[in-house]
């Protein structure tokens, strides 16, 4: 196992494809994995089926440094040159650590790539995904592009949950957008990575999630253009536990906490920053019952109606140090 030089990040290379011509790679796809060996192979199969003339490579970031089930499953594909790229071990546990390891590896290993894409190990890319994401970045002149994560429920009877705010996309049409929130289906320009510098994602979000939302917020503050490609879809597997009321409630509260933390960082250094964030949170909490009733009337779903209440409550709870670290117990996530 070869160590990878990197600004104090604990990364090592588990393997690479022998025929990899790193200098010719135009796009790099980063794929974090944690205890999902079967699913990571499904994700890799979808990447191998991409319809594009662009030369791309894949970096799998294994975040289980002991058992390494994902790395063991993926390595043969790379060693047989069936998949161009590398498998690396991100030794420091956590969502943000895994992303940072992959993005830093891309910068160090591929000197000429233009686009970095992100897909998770519970997602499968449609055949035109990579081409559509790259083309959207170029035609929209966007530095960062997001795309929809289409939920595929393990239990088909749960399909009605697709429009719940936890699963629904933030936009439905392709174009420039004011904000992006998730890295589950994302393209980031090399220019963004070099300007933002490592560590790209704030490790304080490692087990809560939201490091991606914070990164995207900071990038927008720096003036980078954001876009959305509605046609570049990935399909996300949603296990049955994710439609249980306690999981939906926990995720909704977490979204509120993240909203407060990201806004605090955004306003840092401005007059009365903390007070402004708190007042906004209290105003949202006061308005949330009415907003919930409006959502309930529109959708007929009590869970959808409760969403703004939980988010507003999460925003206020964040002021008292509440942090719902769902990634601490991945088996329950």
N, C-alpha and C positions, 0 to 999 in steps of 0.2 A: 504494500500500500504506500503510495507516494504522497508526501505532504505537499500542499499547495500554498505557496507564499501568498499571504493576504492580510494586510492590516489587522493582525491579531485575531482574525477569525479562525476557529478550529475546523479546518476543512482538510480532507484528504481525498485523493483520487482513487477510487476502487477499480476503475477500468475505463478503457476508451476504445473506440473502433480503430482498428489498425490502419485503415485507408483514409482516415480523416485528414482532409486538406483544410486546415483551420483558416488559412488566409483567404479562401474562396467563399466562405460562409457569409451570406447576406442577412440571414435571420436566425436567431437562436430561440428555441422554445425551452423554457424552464418548467420542470415538473417536480414539485415536492411530493414526497410520499412518506407515509407513516402507517405501518402495519396493515397495508392493503395490497399484498402481492398479486392477487388475482385481478383487482381493479386497475393496478398500474399497468399490467400487461394489456388490458383492454384499452386504456388510454394510449399506450404506445402503438397498438395496432391501428388506432384511428389516425395517429400521426404518420404512420407508415403509408396510409392510404390517401394522403393529401395530394390534390391535383394542383400542382404548381410547377413552374419552371425555375423558381427561385431555389438556390442552394441553401439548405437550412440544416442545422444541427440541433440535437436535443441534449439537455443537461438534466439528468435525474438527480434530485437531491434527497438522499436517504436521511431521515431525521430520527431513526431508531438506531443508535450507534452500537447497540449490543447484538440483538437478534438479526437485524438487517434483512428482514424478509423481502422487502421491496427491492433492495439492491441485488440480492441473490437471484430473484426472479428476472430482473431486467438485464443483468450482466451478459448472459449468453447472447442476447440479441445484438449487443454492441460488439462483443468479442468476435462474433461471426460476420461482422460488418453489415448486418441486416438493418441496423439503425445507426446513422452517423452521430457521433457525439461522445459524451462522457457520463459516467456514473460517479457521483461524489458523495462522501459522507459528511453531513453537517453534524459535528459532534455535540454541539450545544443544542439541547432540546428547546423547542419552541417554534411557533409559526413564523415569526419574524426572522429568527436565526436561519431557518431553512431557506427562506426567500433571499436573505442577504448572501448566503453561501452561493446560491445559484447565480445571482446577478453579478457578484464579484468574480466568480469563475468565468462568466461570459466575457467580462471586461479583460481579464487576464489571458484567456485562451484564444479568443477570436478577435484579432486586431481590426478587422474590416467590417464587422456586422453593422447593419443600420437599424434593424428592428429587433427588440427583445419581446417575446410573447410569453404569456403565463397561462398554464392550464393546470387544474388540480387533478389528483389521482382518483377522484370520484366522478370525473367528467370524461366524455367522449366527444371528440371534435367531428363536425360534419366535414365531408371531403374538401369543400372549398373554403374552409375556415381560415387557414393561414393566408391564402391568396387574398381573400376578401378583407381581412384585417389590415394587411400591408397596403393594399390598394386604397382602402379608406383613409389610412394615414396620409398617403400621398395626394389623393384627390381633395381631401378636406383640409390639407395642410395642417394636420393636427399632430402634435408631438406625442400625445397619449390617446389611445382609442380603447373604449370598452365595448363589450358585446354581451348579448343575452345568455344567461345560464338557464336553459329550459329544464324545469324539474320533471324527472321521470320517477314516478312514485312506485316503490316496491309493491305496494298494494294498489291496484288500479282504481279501487273505490275511493281512494284519497285524491283523485284528480281534481276534485272541487277546490282543493287547497291552493291550486296553482296561482290564483289571483290574490291570495293573501299577501300583504306587503312584505312579509319575510321572504317570499319566493318570487314575487313579481318583479320584472325588470323596471328600472327607473325611467326608461324611455322606450318608445315603440317605433321611432322613425330615425333614419340615418341623418347625421348632420353634426354640426358643432354643438356642444353642450356646455353649461356653466359649471358642472361638477360631476365627478365620478366617485364611486364609493367602494368598489370591490376589485380585487385582483383575480377573481376566479376565471375571468375571461378578459384578458388585457393585453394591450401592446404598448410598450414604452420605447421611445426613441433612445438610441445611444447618447444623443446629445443631452437628454434629460438625466440619464444616469451619471454622466461625467460632470454635469453641473451640480447635481444634488450631492454626489459623493457618498462613499460608505461611512458609517452603516446607513443603508438606504431606509430601512424600516426601523423605527424606534423600538428597542427591545423591551420597553415598559409595556408594550402591547403583546408580548410574546405568547401569553396563555389566555388572553382575553379576546384576541382578534382586534381589528381596528387599526393595526399598523399600516395596512394598505390604504385605508380611508385617510389616515393622517398624512401619509406620503403624498397621496393625490391632492390633498388640500394644500400642502406646502408647495407642491409643484405648480398648482394653479396660482398661488400667491406670487411665485417667481415669474409669472407671465407665460407659462407654457400653455399652448392651445390644447383643449380637450375635445374629443369627438366620440361619436357613438355609431357603431355599424350594426344595424338591426338584422342584417342578413348573415352575419358571421356568428353562427350559433354553436354552442356546446351543450350537450345534454348531461344534466347532473343527476346522479342517482340519489334518491331521497328515501332513506330507510323509514320503516313504519314509526319508529320512535320519534321522528322529527315532526310528526303531526299530533303528538300527544300534548295535552294542554300545558303540562309543566315545562316541556321543551320550548314551546312557542312563547310562553310567558318569560322564561329565562332569556331567550334570544331577543325578545322585544325590550326587556329591561336592559340587556347588554347594549343594544343599539342606542338606547338613551344615554347610558354611561359614556359610550364612545363619542357620541355627539357632543357632550359637555367637554370631555378631555380634548378632543380635536379643536373645539372652538376656543378653549382656554389657550392652547398653543398658538392658535391663529391670532388671538388678541394680545398675546404676551408683549409687554413693553408699552402698551397704549394706556392712556389714563382710565382709571376705574375699570380695568379689564375684568377683574373678578366679580365686581358688583354687577356689571352689565350682563355677564353670563348668567349669574344667579337670578337676576330680575327676569331675564328672558325665560329661564327654566320655570320660574314660578308662574309667569304669564301663560306659558304653554300648559302647565299643569292645571291652571284655572280654566283654560279653554278646552281642555281635553275631553271632558264629558260631552260637551256640545258637539265637538268634532267627531267623537265616537258615535253619537246618535245619528249624525249625518251619514257616516259610513255604514252604520247598521241599516238605515233606511234605504240606502243605495244598493247594498249588496245582500241584505238579509242574513248576514253572517255575524253572530255575536263575537266570534274571535277577531274578525276584522274590525268590529266596532271597538273592541277593547285595546287594539293596537296603539292608538295615540295616547291612551291613558297610561299604558305600561311604559312607553317611550318617555313621556313627560316625567313619570315617576322615577325612571332610571336616571334622567338628567339631574333631578334634585338629589337622589341618593348618592350620585357621584360626588356631590359637594361634601358628603360626610364620609368619604373614603370607600364607599361600596364599589366592589369590582367583581363582576361575575366572570370568573376565569374558566369558561367552558372547556378550554383545551387542556386543562390540568387532568381531566378524566376523559381521555379520548373515546373510551368505550361507551360513554354516555352521550357523546356529542352527535 
